[in-house]
Amino acid sequence: MYHINSLNIMKKFTSVSDVVDVNALIHSAISLKSNPFSDKKLGENKTIGLIFLNPSLRTRLSTQKAAMNLGMNVMVMNMDKEGWALETQEGAIMNHTTVEHIKDAAAVMGQYCDIIGVRSFPKLIDKFEDYSEDFFNKFITYCGVPVVSLESATLHPLQSLADCITIAECTKNNPRFENRKPKVVLTWAPHIKPLPQAVANSFAEWMCKSDVDFYITHPEGYELDSKYTTNAKIVLNQDFALENADFVYVKNWSSYQQYGKILCTDNSWMLTNNKLKITNDAKVMHCLPVRRNVELSDEILDSHHSLVTQQANNRTWAAQAVLKSILENHCL
């Protein structure tokens, strides 16, 4: 028999703004981790469709496992390989490369599924287009069922929820944090190609709503959209930011101001064990996949500092807590 927590019920999950009580959702996920099949009846005879317009490993497998733990049927479609090219513009004369309009495709998918998860990356060409989240918003409008973001052009909330779960597990009953907030640092890292700001935006957004001392450090020109970094301390000196840090989140992102551009190729921004000496024996986080010895060194990834596998494991429990909340809403 499942228990419905009215403070934790969601109709969609696209950002932290869809969550009424972040701490309650984190605790729900941790509880599910110790009893994954407790709500097996909740998803019985329900179907989730996972729609991917871009490659995925952790997001696909963890969300699929989470849905199955709740008793749901799961359908997966890689739209970039198996589906029709979608048109998103209203009133479009579709005599070019697009084959099906999103309003038709989304409406049909909503007939087949009780919940739909969607993953779509930005093009990193037009900031306004990407940050308008036009694709996601139209999908939500036309599908008629709850939508879970499996990563969008600007945010990756399932990853950030998993990150919050990981930090909560590491701080709970830890005497180090009895009388102070944990210091959490998001640090930019080098990469060989321009990457979206979604993970960095999302992590910043969730940390700014958490009881932590939060810093962001990056080279000049890599400032994130300020709407995601309220209450964060932003510094350009990585060593200053790392001093006495308890958690260090490593992530590359391309420039937001000079949209999609690589402005820095300074390899000294890669985190190493030597840099960790000025931290408070910090735990190191990364969303994966990671380019070893470019973004993050082997010596950290293969050491006791690394939380990357724990984070990846918590992706399942993040997704399961979200799906549980949405299913409960539809049982009311």
N, C-alpha and C positions, 0 to 999 in steps of 0.2 A: 504494500500500500504506500503510495507516495504522498508527500506532504507539500502543499502549495504555499509558498512564501510570497505573499502579495507585494512585498517590497522589492522582489527580485524578478518580477515578471516583465518580459520584453515582447514587443511586437516585431522588432527588427534589430539587427546588430550591425551597425556600420561605423560606429565610433563610441568612445567612452560616454558621449552625450546620451546614448540610448540606454545607459545603465543607471538605474535609480540609486542603488547602493553598491558601490564598487567592492567594499570590504565583504559584504554579504555574498557577492558573486565569487570572490576569491575563496572564501570559506566553503562555499558550495562545491567548488572544484576540488578542494583538498579533501572534503568529505567523500566525494565520488571516487577519488583516487584510492581510498581504502575500501570502498564497497562499490565497484563499478557497475554491478548488475542490479542494484537496488531498485532502479526505476525501469526495469525491462518492459513492464506492461505499458508504460507511458507512451512508447512509440509504436506499439503493436498496430499493424495494419496502416501505418503511416509511411510515406515515402519522401525522401529527400533527394533532390537533384543537385549534383555538384557540377557546375558549369565552368570550364577553364578555357580562357582565351590565351593563356600563357603557361609555360611549364611549371610543374609543382612536384615536390616530393613530400615534405613534412605536412604541408597544408592538406594535400589530398588524402594521404594515408591516415593522419590523425583525425581528420573530420569524419572520414569513412568509419574508422574504428569507433569513434564516439557515438555516431549514429547507430551502429550495430549494437553497442553496449546498451542503448536505450530501446532496442527491439525494432528499429526502423529498417525499412528496405532502402537500399541505396542505388541510385543510378548516376553514372559518371559520364560526362560528355566533354571531349576536348574539341571545343568549337573551332579552334584554329586549324585543326586537321580534319575533323569529321563533319563540321557544320557548314552552313551557307554563310557567305560574307554578308554581314549585317549592315543595314542602313540605319542611321540614327536621326537624320535631319527630317523635320516635318515638311510635308509638301514636296519631298524630293521626287524628281523625275528619274526613275531608276533605270536608266539606259546606259550605265557604265559597269563598274565591277561588282557592285552590291547586288545580291540576289533576293534577300528577304529583309523586310523592315523589322526593327526591334519590337515595335508594338504588336506585330503578328507573332513573332517567335516567342516573346516573353509571355504573351497571353496563352499560347498553346502550352508552354512549359508549366505555367501555373495550373492548367487543367490536369496535368499528369502528376504534379508534386504538391505536397503539403507545406514544404519548406524548400527554398532554393538557395544554394550557396553559389556566389559568383566571384570569379577572380579575373581581374583585368589590369594590366599595367599601363602606365602613361606612355605617350609617344616621345615625351621630352623635347617637343618642338614648340608647341604653343602653350604657354603657361595658363592662359585663360581657359583654354579648352580642357586641359587636364584638371585644373583646380575647380572647375565648375562641376566636376563629377557627373557630366551629362549622361554618360552611359549608365552609371549606377542609378541615377535618379529616374531615368526613363524606364529602366528595368523594374524598379520598385513600383512605379506608376502603373505599368501595363501587366505585370504578372499576377497581381491580385492575391499573392500569398506572402508570408514573411520572408525577408531576404537577409541572409548572413553574408557579410563581406569576408571573402577568402583572400583579400587584398585588393585595394582599389588604386587609382592613380595617386592618391594622397595619403592613405592610411592603411595600416595592417592591424586591426584591433585584436584579432585572435592571437597574434604573436605577442602583442603588448600585454594582454591578459595573462598569457603563459609566463611572461617575464615577471609580472607582478606576483604571480603564484610562487615562482622560484625565489624571489626576494623574500616573500613572506615565510617560506619554509626555512630559509637560512637565518632569518632574524628571530623567529619564534623561540622563546625560552633560551635565547642566547644572552648570557650575562653581559656581553659587550654592548648590548643595546638597551640595557635596563633604564638608563638615565639620559639617553640621547637618541636623536634621530640618526639613521644610517646615512652616510654620505654616498650619493650615487652620481657617477660621472658618465655622461655620454660623450665619447670622443670620436671624432672623425678619423678615418683611416684611408690610406692610399688604395687605389684600384686602377686597373688597366683600361676600364671603360666607364662611361657615365652611368650612374645608377639613380633610380628614383629617390625622392626624399621620404617615401611612405613609411618605412620602418622608423626612421629617425623622428619624423613628425609624430607618429603614433606613440612611440615610447615617451617622447617629451610630454605629449598631451596627458598620458596616464600618470607619469611621475609628478606632473604639476598638480594632480588631484590626490596625490599620496602624501603620507606623513614622512617625507624624506627631505634631506638637504640636497638639492638637485643642481648640478652644474652641467653645462654644455661647453665643450672646447673644440675648436676647429680653426683652420687657417682663415685669414681674412678673405671675405667674399663668399663664405659658405654659411652665412646666416640663414636659418630656417624662417619660414613664414611666422611672423610674430604671434599670430593667433594660437599657435600650438605651444609657444614657449613662455607664456605668462608665468611669473614667479620663478623661472629658472635663472640661475646666475650664469651669464655667458661671458667666457674669457677666451682670448686668443693664445694664451700661454698654456700649453699642455701640462708642463711640470707643475705650474701653480694649481691647476685644476685637480691634478692627480694626488696632491699632497693630502695624506691621511684619508684617502678614499677607501670605502668599504666594498663598493661594487663599481666595476668599470665596464660599461657597455661599449663595445667596439663596432663601428659601422661606417661604411662609406656612403656618401651621397653626393650628387652633382650640385652645382650652384643653383640656388633658387632665384637670386637676383639676376644673374646672367644665365638665364634658364637653360638647364641641361648641359652646361659647359663644365669642362675640367679646368680648374684654375690653378691647381697645385699638384705637383708630382713629387713632393718632398718625402722620400722614403723614411725620413727620421720620425714621421708621425706614426709609424708602425709600433705597436706596443710590444715591449720585450720584458724579460725578467728584470733587467737592470732598471727599467723605468718603474717597475712595481715596488722597488725598494723604498720609494718615498710614500707609498700608500700604506694603509693599515692592513697589510697582508690581504689585499683586495681579492675578491672573487671576480672572475672575468667572464663576461657574457657576450654572445654573438648569436644572431638569429639563424645562421647557416642558410645556404651554403657559404663557405668561407674559402677564399683563395689563400692557402697557407703560404706563409713567408712573404706575402704581399700586404694583406690586410692585418694578419695576426701571425705571430711566430709559432713554429712547432713547439718550442720550449714552453710556451704558455698553454697552448691547446692540449698538450699531452701531460700537463702537470696538475697538481692538486688545486691550482687556482681556477681551473676551467669549470664552468657550469653549463657548457653548451649542450651536453647530452641530457642533463637534467631539464634544461629549457625545452629541448625537443620533445622529451617525454611529456612535459606538462602541456604541450599543445593539445594532446588528446583530452585532458581534463578541462582545459579552457573551453574547447569546443563542446564537450559534453555538458558543462554547466550552462552554456549559452543555449544549446538545443533543448535542454531540459526546461529552462525558463520559458522558451517560446512555446514548447508543447503544453506546458501548464497553462499558459494563457489561453490556448485553444481548447482546454478542458473546462474552462469556467462556464 
